[in-house]
Amino acid sequence: MQGGELPFITYRRAWKAARKATLTKEETASPLAARPYDLRHACVSTWLNAGVPAPQVAEWAGQSVDVLLRIYAKCIVGQDQVATVSVGSPTLSTKDRVGAVNKTRRKRRDS
């Protein structure tokens, strides 16, 4: 082996084999993680939805905050609940805010 960049077809074959080995037949037939790059989108969306501040996520992702929010704003869900709890109870600790948000989400889900 001479080194250098892998040809696209080489890692594409490995990716297809990994998907087939780990996903169900239905998942493999779906667009779920169709490309390795899709994992980046899943990761960034997860960070944002976990409440990691956008400037931190942008730094980790190697993007500006402007670009990050333009691309991912539609993927952020549930932050209104976090904001409402934070504004309504500014003295709560982060742990207590998360608990209050989770309680609100359970109530909405169960009703």
C-alpha positions as CSV (number, residue, x, y, z in Angstrom):
1,M,0.0,0.0,0.0
2,Q,1.4,3.4,-0.9
3,G,-0.6,5.7,1.4
4,G,-2.5,8.8,0.5
5,E,-6.2,9.4,0.3
6,L,-8.6,6.5,0.1
7,P,-10.7,6.4,-3.1
8,F,-14.3,7.3,-2.5
9,I,-15.5,3.8,-3.6
10,T,-13.4,2.2,-0.9
11,Y,-15.0,4.0,2.1
12,R,-18.4,3.9,0.4
13,R,-18.2,0.1,0.2
14,A,-17.1,0.0,3.9
15,W,-20.0,2.3,4.9
16,K,-22.6,0.3,3.0
17,A,-21.3,-2.9,4.7
18,A,-21.4,-1.3,8.1
19,R,-25.0,-0.1,7.6
20,K,-26.0,-3.5,6.5
21,A,-24.3,-5.2,9.5
22,T,-25.8,-2.8,12.1
23,L,-29.2,-1.6,10.8
24,T,-32.5,-3.5,10.3
25,K,-33.5,-4.2,6.7
26,E,-36.1,-1.4,6.9
27,E,-33.4,1.1,8.2
28,T,-30.9,0.0,5.6
29,A,-33.6,0.7,2.9
30,S,-34.2,4.2,4.4
31,P,-32.1,7.3,4.1
32,L,-31.0,6.9,7.7
33,A,-27.2,7.5,7.9
34,A,-27.0,7.0,4.1
35,R,-23.7,8.8,4.0
36,P,-21.0,9.2,6.7
37,Y,-21.6,13.0,6.6
38,D,-25.2,12.4,7.8
39,L,-23.7,11.6,11.2
40,R,-22.4,15.1,11.5
41,H,-25.9,16.5,11.1
42,A,-27.3,14.1,13.7
43,C,-24.5,15.1,16.1
44,V,-25.0,18.8,15.7
45,S,-28.8,18.5,16.0
46,T,-28.4,16.4,19.2
47,W,-26.1,19.0,20.7
48,L,-28.5,21.8,20.0
49,N,-31.5,19.9,21.3
50,A,-29.6,19.0,24.4
51,G,-29.3,22.7,25.1
52,V,-25.6,23.2,24.3
53,P,-25.3,26.9,23.4
54,A,-25.2,27.7,19.7
55,P,-21.7,29.4,19.9
56,Q,-20.2,26.3,21.5
57,V,-21.8,24.0,18.9
58,A,-20.6,26.2,16.1
59,E,-17.1,26.1,17.4
60,W,-17.2,22.3,17.8
61,A,-18.7,21.9,14.3
62,G,-16.3,24.4,12.7
63,Q,-19.0,26.8,11.5
64,S,-20.1,30.3,12.3
65,V,-23.1,30.8,14.5
66,D,-24.9,32.4,11.6
67,V,-24.4,29.4,9.3
68,L,-25.2,27.0,12.1
69,L,-28.5,28.6,13.0
70,R,-29.4,29.0,9.3
71,I,-29.0,25.3,8.7
72,Y,-30.1,23.8,12.0
73,A,-32.8,26.2,13.4
74,K,-35.5,24.0,12.0
75,C,-34.1,21.0,13.9
76,I,-34.2,22.6,17.3
77,V,-37.2,21.4,19.3
78,G,-38.3,21.9,22.9
79,Q,-36.1,24.9,23.6
80,D,-39.2,27.0,24.2
81,Q,-39.8,24.8,27.3
82,V,-36.3,25.3,28.6
83,A,-36.6,29.1,28.0
84,T,-39.9,29.3,29.8
85,V,-38.6,27.5,32.8
86,S,-35.5,29.6,32.9
87,V,-37.3,32.9,32.6
88,G,-40.0,31.8,35.1
89,S,-37.5,30.5,37.6
90,P,-34.2,32.2,37.2
91,T,-32.8,31.0,40.5
92,L,-33.2,27.3,39.6
93,S,-30.1,25.3,39.1
94,T,-29.5,23.7,35.7
95,K,-30.4,20.3,37.2
96,D,-33.7,21.6,38.5
97,R,-34.5,23.3,35.2
98,V,-33.9,20.1,33.3
99,G,-36.2,18.3,35.8
100,A,-38.9,20.9,35.4
101,V,-38.7,20.7,31.6
102,N,-38.8,16.9,31.6
103,K,-41.8,17.0,34.0
104,T,-43.6,19.4,31.6
105,R,-42.8,17.2,28.6
106,R,-44.2,14.1,30.4
107,K,-47.4,16.0,31.2
108,R,-47.8,17.0,27.6
109,R,-47.0,13.5,26.3
110,D,-49.4,11.8,28.7
111,S,-52.3,14.1,28.1
